Amino acid sequence: MTENSLNFLNLLFNPGETICVSPNKFGYHSVEQSALEGEIQLISPNEKYKPITILEEDITLVSINPINGFRRDENVTAFRTFLIEMDTGSLEEQKKYIENSHIPVSCCIFSGNKSLHYAIVLDTDLPDISVWRFYNNWILNILSRADQQVKNPSRSIRFPGNRRKDGKQLIQAIVEIKGRVKNENFFKWVYSHPDKKPQKEKKLNLSSCYQGTPDFSKIPKDIIKQLHEGISEDRNKTWFHIACRIAELGFEMGGIVNYLERYFQEDHDFKRKEWESCVKSAFKRVRNLDLQGD
């Protein structure tokens, strides 16, 4: 494996994670990263197609996030990378557009045709696909000139060092590689564009002073499990308890709402306004206790 390939893979993936690679636009079953050092057997999700064998030099695409199984969103095992594809304007214009946006990026890859691809690789994984999609939509709202169809965590980015097999058939190359982005810096950037926040969050109509930079790694596993399973009983009491525990971790109101809103389902006897009031009360309860403790 070339040094460039190794540096690129180490940027996107952690040791032991399986990934999806491809010599074309089609998706295949994941492989061990160590498999890239020899013959790579790729299995198609379509049983009528026989497995194919390729070498590292044949790879043109690699999934932006680790995957276990066929290249599908439901098989993504960690949510840490976003992809930005620039397709309009010259390469220099694309580069300036991203630079002028001040978005923190991890690397830039020349596609081998007519565009630049940027990856934002967070240093701390996001908790699940709903959170990833929310922030991915926020990015696309801000970067209106980027390809708006890039909305899947199982998406692929061009694998550097190899020749593209369509278009101009040029070498796909690393333009720049920086490293993983601190979550704090990424959140600071998106929160600097509150007018571009996805519409789902705007419906909350909460005070703009309630801002926060969430650190999802702090959220206890039992809370995450409870949210994933759904809350159907003692909803006021349960939501209040969950919001209190997250507030105790240092989250501001905006961070609490941005995280919990994804798991809230409005019911005829539990409206959104009641849920908002519950979360606000929990935040105020914890903050009042903090002030008293001082």
C-alpha positions as CSV (number, residue, x, y, z in Angstrom):
1,M,0.0,0.0,0.0
2,T,1.3,3.4,-0.9
3,E,2.1,6.0,1.8
4,N,-0.6,8.3,0.4
5,S,-3.2,5.6,0.5
6,L,-2.2,4.7,4.1
7,N,-2.4,8.3,5.3
8,F,-5.8,8.8,3.6
9,L,-7.2,5.6,5.2
10,N,-5.8,6.5,8.6
11,L,-7.6,9.8,8.4
12,L,-11.0,8.4,7.6
13,F,-10.9,5.1,9.6
14,N,-9.8,3.7,12.9
15,P,-7.8,0.4,13.2
16,G,-10.0,-2.7,12.8
17,E,-12.9,-1.0,11.0
18,T,-14.2,-2.6,7.8
19,I,-14.7,-0.4,4.8
20,C,-16.3,-0.5,1.3
21,V,-14.1,0.0,-1.8
22,S,-15.1,-0.1,-5.4
23,P,-13.6,0.1,-8.9
24,N,-16.8,1.7,-10.2
25,K,-20.0,3.3,-9.2
26,F,-21.5,0.1,-7.8
27,G,-21.6,-0.9,-4.2
28,Y,-20.0,-4.0,-2.8
29,H,-19.6,-5.9,0.5
30,S,-17.2,-4.4,3.1
31,V,-13.6,-5.7,3.4
32,E,-10.9,-5.6,6.1
33,Q,-8.5,-2.7,5.6
34,S,-5.6,-5.2,5.5
35,A,-7.2,-6.8,2.4
36,L,-6.2,-3.7,0.4
37,E,-2.5,-4.9,0.5
38,G,-3.2,-7.9,-1.8
39,E,-6.0,-9.2,-4.0
40,I,-9.4,-7.8,-2.9
41,Q,-12.5,-9.9,-3.4
42,L,-15.6,-7.8,-3.8
43,I,-19.1,-9.3,-3.5
44,S,-22.1,-7.7,-5.2
45,P,-25.4,-7.4,-3.4
46,N,-27.0,-8.7,-6.6
47,E,-26.6,-12.5,-6.4
48,K,-26.6,-12.9,-10.2
49,Y,-23.2,-11.1,-10.4
50,K,-20.2,-13.2,-9.5
51,P,-17.5,-11.8,-7.0
52,I,-14.8,-9.9,-8.7
53,T,-11.1,-9.6,-7.7
54,I,-9.2,-6.3,-7.9
55,L,-6.0,-4.7,-6.6
56,E,-5.4,-1.5,-4.7
57,E,-4.5,0.2,-8.0
58,D,-8.0,-0.6,-9.3
59,I,-9.9,1.2,-6.4
60,T,-11.6,4.4,-7.5
61,L,-14.0,4.9,-4.6
62,V,-14.1,4.3,-0.8
63,S,-16.9,4.8,1.6
64,I,-16.5,7.9,3.8
65,N,-17.6,6.1,6.9
66,P,-16.8,2.5,8.1
67,I,-19.3,-0.1,7.0
68,N,-19.9,-3.7,8.0
69,G,-21.8,-5.4,5.2
70,F,-23.0,-4.1,1.8
71,R,-22.6,-0.3,1.2
72,R,-25.9,0.8,2.7
73,D,-26.7,3.5,5.2
74,E,-28.1,0.9,7.7
75,N,-24.7,-0.8,7.7
76,V,-22.6,2.2,8.7
77,T,-20.9,1.5,12.0
78,A,-19.5,5.0,12.9
79,F,-20.7,8.4,11.9
80,R,-17.7,10.8,11.8
81,T,-17.2,11.9,8.2
82,F,-19.1,14.4,5.9
83,L,-18.5,14.7,2.2
84,I,-18.7,17.9,0.2
85,E,-18.6,17.6,-3.6
86,M,-18.1,20.7,-5.7
87,D,-19.2,20.3,-9.3
88,T,-19.7,23.8,-10.6
89,G,-17.0,26.4,-11.6
90,S,-13.4,25.8,-12.3
91,L,-11.2,24.0,-9.8
92,E,-9.8,27.3,-8.6
93,E,-13.3,28.7,-8.1
94,Q,-14.3,25.6,-6.2
95,K,-11.3,25.9,-3.9
96,K,-11.9,29.6,-3.2
97,Y,-15.6,29.0,-2.4
98,I,-14.7,26.4,0.3
99,E,-11.9,28.6,1.6
100,N,-14.1,31.6,1.8
101,S,-16.8,29.6,3.7
102,H,-14.2,29.0,6.5
103,I,-15.5,25.4,7.0
104,P,-13.0,23.3,8.8
105,V,-12.0,20.4,6.4
106,S,-9.8,17.4,6.9
107,C,-8.7,16.9,3.3
108,C,-9.3,17.8,-0.3
109,I,-9.3,15.3,-3.2
110,F,-9.2,16.0,-6.9
111,S,-11.8,13.7,-8.5
112,G,-9.8,13.0,-11.6
113,N,-12.4,14.8,-13.7
114,K,-13.6,18.3,-13.0
115,S,-14.3,18.6,-9.3
116,L,-12.9,18.8,-5.8
117,H,-14.1,16.6,-3.0
118,Y,-13.7,17.6,0.6
119,A,-14.0,15.5,3.7
120,I,-14.8,16.7,7.2
121,V,-13.6,13.9,9.6
122,L,-14.6,14.6,13.2
123,D,-12.3,13.5,16.0
124,T,-15.3,12.2,18.0
125,D,-18.0,10.1,16.4
126,L,-21.6,11.3,16.3
127,P,-24.1,9.1,18.1
128,D,-26.3,7.9,15.3
129,I,-27.5,8.5,11.7
130,S,-30.2,11.0,12.7
131,V,-27.7,13.3,14.2
132,W,-25.4,12.9,11.2
133,R,-28.2,13.7,8.8
134,F,-29.2,16.8,10.7
135,Y,-25.7,18.3,10.6
136,N,-25.2,17.1,7.0
137,N,-28.3,19.1,6.0
138,W,-27.0,22.1,7.9
139,I,-23.7,21.9,5.9
140,L,-25.6,21.7,2.6
141,N,-27.8,24.6,3.6
142,I,-24.7,26.8,4.2
143,L,-22.8,25.6,1.1
144,S,-25.5,26.1,-1.4
145,R,-23.1,25.6,-4.4
146,A,-22.1,22.1,-3.2
147,D,-23.8,19.0,-4.6
148,Q,-27.1,18.9,-2.7
149,Q,-27.6,15.2,-3.4
150,V,-24.7,14.1,-1.1
151,K,-26.9,13.1,1.8
152,N,-25.8,9.5,2.7
153,P,-23.3,8.5,5.4
154,S,-22.5,5.5,3.2
155,R,-21.5,7.8,0.3
156,S,-18.1,7.3,-1.3
157,I,-15.2,9.6,-1.9
158,R,-12.6,9.3,-4.7
159,F,-9.6,7.1,-3.7
160,P,-6.4,9.1,-4.3
161,G,-3.5,7.8,-6.3
162,N,-5.4,5.8,-8.9
163,R,-6.7,6.8,-12.4
164,R,-10.3,7.6,-12.8
165,K,-12.0,5.2,-15.3
166,D,-14.5,7.7,-16.8
167,G,-14.7,11.4,-17.6
168,K,-11.2,12.9,-18.2
169,Q,-9.6,9.8,-16.7
170,L,-7.0,11.7,-14.8
171,I,-5.2,10.6,-11.6
172,Q,-7.3,11.1,-8.5
173,A,-5.0,13.0,-6.2
174,I,-4.7,14.4,-2.7
175,V,-4.7,18.2,-3.0
176,E,-4.4,18.8,0.8
177,I,-4.6,16.7,3.9
178,K,-4.8,18.3,7.3
179,G,-6.2,15.8,9.9
180,R,-9.4,15.2,11.8
181,V,-11.5,18.2,12.9
182,K,-12.2,18.9,16.5
183,N,-16.0,18.6,17.1
184,E,-15.8,21.9,19.0
185,N,-14.5,23.7,15.8
186,F,-17.1,22.0,13.6
187,F,-20.0,22.9,15.9
188,K,-18.7,26.5,16.2
189,W,-18.8,26.8,12.4
190,V,-22.3,25.5,11.9
191,Y,-23.7,27.5,14.8
192,S,-22.3,30.6,13.2
193,H,-24.9,30.1,10.5
194,P,-28.2,29.9,12.6
195,D,-30.3,31.1,9.6
196,K,-29.3,27.9,7.8
197,K,-30.3,25.5,10.5
198,P,-32.6,22.8,9.1
199,Q,-36.2,23.7,9.2
200,K,-37.1,20.9,11.7
201,E,-35.2,22.8,14.4
202,K,-36.7,26.2,13.5
203,K,-40.1,24.9,14.4
204,L,-39.1,24.9,18.0
205,N,-39.1,28.7,18.1
206,L,-36.8,28.8,21.1
207,S,-34.9,31.9,22.1
208,S,-31.8,32.5,20.1
209,C,-29.8,33.0,23.3
210,Y,-30.0,29.3,24.0
211,Q,-27.0,28.2,22.1
212,G,-24.5,25.4,22.9
213,T,-21.8,23.3,21.5
214,P,-22.8,19.7,22.2
215,D,-20.3,17.0,23.0
216,F,-22.2,13.8,22.2
217,S,-19.5,11.6,23.6
218,K,-20.5,12.7,27.1
219,I,-24.1,11.4,26.9
220,P,-24.4,8.2,29.0
221,K,-25.2,4.9,27.2
222,D,-28.3,4.3,29.2
223,I,-29.8,7.6,28.0
224,I,-28.9,6.8,24.4
225,K,-30.5,3.4,24.7
226,Q,-33.6,4.8,26.3
227,L,-34.0,7.4,23.4
228,H,-33.5,4.7,20.7
229,E,-36.1,2.5,22.3
230,G,-38.6,5.3,22.4
231,I,-40.5,7.0,25.2
232,S,-44.2,6.1,25.5
233,E,-44.9,6.1,29.3
234,D,-44.6,8.8,31.9
235,R,-43.5,11.1,29.1
236,N,-43.3,14.3,31.0
237,K,-41.4,12.7,33.9
238,T,-39.1,10.8,31.6
239,W,-38.2,13.7,29.2
240,F,-37.6,15.9,32.3
241,H,-35.3,13.4,33.8
242,I,-33.3,12.9,30.5
243,A,-33.1,16.6,29.9
244,C,-31.8,17.2,33.4
245,R,-29.1,14.6,33.0
246,I,-27.9,16.2,29.8
247,A,-28.0,19.7,31.3
248,E,-25.9,18.4,34.2
249,L,-23.2,17.5,31.6
250,G,-22.8,21.2,30.8
251,F,-25.0,21.3,27.6
252,E,-26.6,24.6,26.9
253,M,-30.3,24.8,26.0
254,G,-29.6,24.7,22.3
255,G,-27.4,21.6,22.5
256,I,-30.1,19.8,24.6
257,V,-32.8,20.6,22.1
258,N,-30.8,19.8,19.0
259,Y,-30.0,16.4,20.4
260,L,-33.3,15.4,22.0
261,E,-35.6,16.8,19.3
262,R,-34.7,13.9,16.9
263,Y,-36.3,11.4,19.2
264,F,-39.4,13.3,20.0
265,Q,-42.7,12.2,18.4
266,E,-45.7,14.4,18.8
267,D,-48.9,12.7,20.0
268,H,-52.5,13.9,20.3
269,D,-52.1,14.0,24.1
270,F,-48.4,15.1,24.2
271,K,-47.9,18.1,21.9
272,R,-44.7,19.7,20.9
273,K,-45.3,22.8,23.1
274,E,-45.7,20.5,26.2
275,W,-42.4,18.8,25.3
276,E,-40.6,22.1,24.8
277,S,-41.8,23.3,28.2
278,C,-40.6,20.1,29.8
279,V,-37.1,20.4,28.4
280,K,-36.9,24.1,29.3
281,S,-38.0,23.4,32.9
282,A,-35.3,20.7,33.2
283,F,-32.7,23.1,31.9
284,K,-33.8,25.9,34.3
285,R,-34.0,23.4,37.2
286,V,-30.4,22.3,36.8
287,R,-29.1,25.9,36.2
288,N,-30.9,27.2,39.2
289,L,-29.3,24.5,41.3
290,D,-25.9,25.4,39.9
291,L,-26.4,29.0,40.8
292,Q,-27.4,28.1,44.3
293,G,-24.4,25.9,44.7
294,D,-22.1,28.9,43.8
